[in-house]
Amino acid sequence: MAIEKAKVDGRTARAERTRAAAVDALLDLIDEGTLQPTAEEVAKRAGVSPRIVYFHFEDHARGASVDLGLLDRHRAMLKMLQLACNNFFALA
């Protein structure tokens, strides 16, 4: 029995892309040393309006989004580090 994917309308898909762009922009700014970027900085980096940033990231939701994004980034970095270590020790 096949599982059908739920249809996503255009507005929902666009909102998800916008939110992802804002999270990426926020994480990039933090990675670059701006530890408390403003909504305007995030919006400019993401290519969206500051209103959109406020809409998607009220204070209580902002932290959770950042935590999940950082977790994904760190997980990927740790995986690459593990592969590099495995390759290094395989050559030794």
trRosetta pair geometry for C-beta under 8 A, 3 or more apart (Angstrom, degrees):
i j d omega theta_ij theta_ji phi_ij phi_ji
8 12 5.0 -122 -172 88 89 122
8 13 5.0 108 128 -60 119 93
8 16 7.8 -25 -176 0 144 141
9 12 5.1 90 58 11 75 104
9 13 7.0 -145 96 -5 36 92
10 13 5.7 -58 -144 39 30 110
10 14 6.1 29 159 -19 67 108
11 14 5.8 -56 -145 38 29 110
11 15 6.2 31 155 -20 64 107
12 15 5.7 -54 -147 36 30 112
12 16 6.4 32 154 -20 64 105
13 16 5.7 -54 -150 35 31 112
13 17 6.5 30 152 -17 65 105
14 17 5.7 -53 -148 37 33 111
14 18 6.2 33 153 -20 66 107
15 18 5.7 -54 -145 37 31 112
15 19 6.2 32 155 -20 65 107
15 56 7.8 169 -171 -94 87 113
16 19 5.8 -54 -145 37 29 111
16 20 6.3 29 155 -18 64 107
17 20 5.7 -56 -147 38 30 111
17 21 6.3 32 153 -21 65 106
18 21 5.7 -54 -149 35 30 112
18 22 6.4 29 153 -17 64 106
18 46 7.6 81 -165 158 63 128
18 48 5.7 95 -154 -94 101 148
18 52 5.9 -90 171 177 132 135
18 56 7.0 -164 116 -56 100 149
19 22 5.8 -56 -150 37 31 110
19 23 6.4 31 152 -18 65 105
19 56 4.9 -173 -108 -152 88 142
19 65 7.7 -117 177 -136 101 140
20 23 5.7 -52 -146 36 32 111
20 24 6.3 33 154 -18 65 106
21 24 5.8 -54 -147 38 30 111
21 25 6.2 32 153 -21 64 107
21 46 4.3 114 136 -157 97 100
21 47 6.7 -64 166 46 142 93
21 48 6.6 125 97 -24 127 120
22 25 5.6 -52 -145 36 31 113
22 26 6.3 34 155 -21 64 105
22 42 5.8 52 -157 160 82 113
22 43 7.4 -5 -115 -90 99 52
22 46 4.6 -3 -88 -94 54 165
22 48 6.4 -50 -71 36 100 141
22 52 7.1 -153 -68 121 137 101
22 53 5.5 168 -139 -109 133 80
22 56 5.8 126 55 79 159 146
22 57 6.7 -148 138 -25 137 127
23 26 5.7 -54 -148 36 30 113
23 27 6.3 26 156 -14 65 108
23 65 5.3 -121 -106 163 113 112
23 66 7.2 -167 -146 -86 86 50
23 69 4.8 -175 169 -74 114 145
24 27 5.9 -58 -146 41 29 108
24 28 6.1 32 155 -22 65 107
24 46 7.2 125 66 -104 87 92
24 69 7.4 -158 -77 -150 45 136
25 28 5.7 -54 -145 35 29 112
25 29 6.4 29 156 -19 63 105
25 42 5.0 119 111 -159 118 66
25 43 7.8 135 118 -52 161 12
25 45 3.7 143 -152 101 112 113
25 46 3.8 -94 -25 -57 149 86
26 29 5.9 -56 -151 35 28 110
26 30 6.5 25 153 -16 63 107
26 37 6.2 -161 -133 55 66 133
26 42 5.0 8 -76 -121 80 119
26 57 7.8 136 -63 -99 151 167
26 62 7.9 -160 -143 -162 162 96
26 65 7.8 67 59 111 153 113
26 66 6.2 -96 125 -97 132 99
26 69 7.5 105 77 64 106 163
27 30 5.6 -55 -147 39 33 111
27 31 6.1 37 153 -22 67 106
27 66 6.8 162 -77 -139 84 77
27 69 5.0 -127 -62 134 137 132
27 70 6.6 -177 -122 -72 115 70
27 73 6.6 165 -179 -34 144 149
28 31 5.6 -53 -146 37 31 113
28 32 6.3 24 155 -14 64 110
28 45 6.4 -169 73 174 125 144
29 32 5.8 -62 -148 41 29 108
29 34 4.3 -52 170 65 92 120
29 37 4.1 31 128 -60 151 147
29 41 6.0 98 -121 136 153 119
29 42 6.6 -96 -2 -88 149 69
29 45 6.2 -139 -54 -26 108 166
30 33 7.9 138 -178 5 28 9
30 34 6.5 -86 -83 76 34 66
30 35 6.0 65 -134 -118 77 43
30 37 6.9 -102 -57 -11 69 111
30 66 7.5 89 -24 -151 159 121
34 37 4.6 65 129 -74 120 90
34 41 6.6 -123 154 152 157 157
37 41 4.3 -120 -170 85 101 131
37 42 5.4 118 122 -52 125 86
38 41 4.7 101 53 4 76 99
38 42 7.1 -142 95 -1 42 86
39 42 5.7 -55 -147 40 34 111
39 43 6.0 36 154 -22 67 109
39 50 4.7 87 128 -154 106 94
39 53 4.3 162 -160 101 92 135
39 54 5.7 22 -145 -58 154 81
39 57 7.7 -179 -111 72 98 117
40 43 5.7 -53 -142 38 28 113
40 44 6.3 30 157 -21 63 105
40 50 5.1 -21 -89 -90 61 127
41 44 5.9 -52 -146 34 28 110
41 45 6.4 24 157 -14 63 109
42 45 5.9 -61 -150 40 28 109
42 46 6.0 14 158 -8 66 115
42 53 5.1 120 92 -126 119 144
42 57 7.9 -39 118 39 163 153
43 46 5.9 -64 -140 46 27 103
43 47 8.0 -129 169 45 54 10
43 48 5.2 -101 -148 81 77 72
43 49 5.9 -24 -161 149 133 15
43 50 4.4 -101 -22 -77 161 54
43 52 6.7 126 -119 56 105 94
43 53 4.8 -103 -66 -24 94 130
44 47 7.7 29 179 -69 27 35
46 53 7.3 143 37 -78 142 105
48 52 4.3 -78 157 64 124 145
48 53 6.6 141 94 -45 116 82
49 52 5.0 106 61 -2 77 98
49 53 7.6 -140 102 -1 48 84
50 53 5.4 -52 -155 34 44 114
50 54 6.4 42 150 -17 72 102
51 54 5.7 -55 -150 38 33 110
51 55 6.2 38 150 -24 66 107
52 55 5.4 -53 -147 34 32 116
52 56 6.2 16 161 -7 67 109
53 56 6.3 -64 -144 45 26 99
53 57 5.8 -33 176 34 65 114
54 57 7.0 -83 -123 61 17 72
54 58 7.4 50 -179 -82 59 59
56 61 7.6 -124 152 105 52 136
57 61 5.8 -140 -138 89 47 100
57 62 4.2 70 -177 -88 102 89
57 65 6.4 -87 -111 30 102 149
58 61 5.2 70 55 20 77 104
58 62 6.9 -139 86 -27 30 91
59 62 5.7 -48 -141 17 27 117
59 63 7.6 25 168 -16 57 97
60 63 7.2 -58 -169 25 28 104
60 64 7.8 16 147 -5 59 110
61 64 5.8 -63 -159 40 46 109
61 65 6.1 43 150 -21 77 108
62 65 5.9 -61 -152 37 30 110
62 66 6.3 26 156 -16 67 109
63 66 5.8 -58 -147 38 30 109
63 67 6.2 32 156 -21 66 107
64 67 5.7 -53 -145 35 31 113
64 68 6.4 28 157 -16 65 106
65 68 6.0 -58 -150 38 29 107
65 69 6.3 26 154 -16 65 110
66 69 5.7 -58 -146 40 31 111
66 70 6.1 30 157 -18 67 107
67 70 5.9 -56 -144 39 27 108
67 71 6.2 32 154 -24 62 107
68 71 5.5 -52 -147 33 31 115
68 72 6.6 32 154 -18 63 103
69 72 5.8 -53 -152 34 32 110
69 73 6.5 28 153 -15 65 106
70 73 5.7 -56 -146 40 34 110
70 74 6.0 28 159 -15 69 109
71 74 6.0 -58 -141 41 26 106
71 75 6.1 32 157 -24 63 108
72 75 5.7 -53 -146 33 27 114
72 76 6.6 26 156 -17 62 105
73 76 5.9 -59 -155 36 31 109
73 77 6.4 26 152 -16 66 107
74 77 5.5 -53 -144 39 36 111
74 78 6.1 37 156 -20 68 106
75 78 5.9 -55 -147 37 28 111
75 79 6.4 32 153 -22 62 106
76 79 5.7 -53 -150 32 31 114
76 80 6.6 29 153 -16 64 104
77 80 5.8 -56 -151 37 33 109
77 81 6.2 34 151 -19 66 108
78 81 5.5 -53 -144 38 33 114
78 82 6.2 38 155 -22 65 104
79 82 5.7 -52 -149 33 29 113
79 83 6.6 29 152 -17 62 105
80 83 5.7 -54 -150 37 33 111
80 84 6.3 34 152 -19 66 105
81 84 5.6 -53 -147 36 32 112
81 85 6.3 31 154 -18 65 105
82 85 5.8 -54 -147 37 30 110
82 86 6.3 33 154 -21 64 106
83 86 5.6 -53 -146 36 31 113
83 87 6.3 30 155 -17 65 106
84 87 5.8 -57 -149 38 30 110
84 88 6.2 33 153 -23 65 107
85 88 5.5 -52 -145 34 32 114
85 89 6.3 19 161 -9 66 108
86 89 6.3 -62 -145 43 26 101
86 90 6.1 30 154 -26 63 110
87 90 5.6 -54 -144 32 29 114
87 91 6.6 25 157 -17 62 106
88 91 6.2 -66 -160 35 28 106
88 92 6.7 29 148 -28 64 107
89 92 5.3 -45 -145 24 42 118
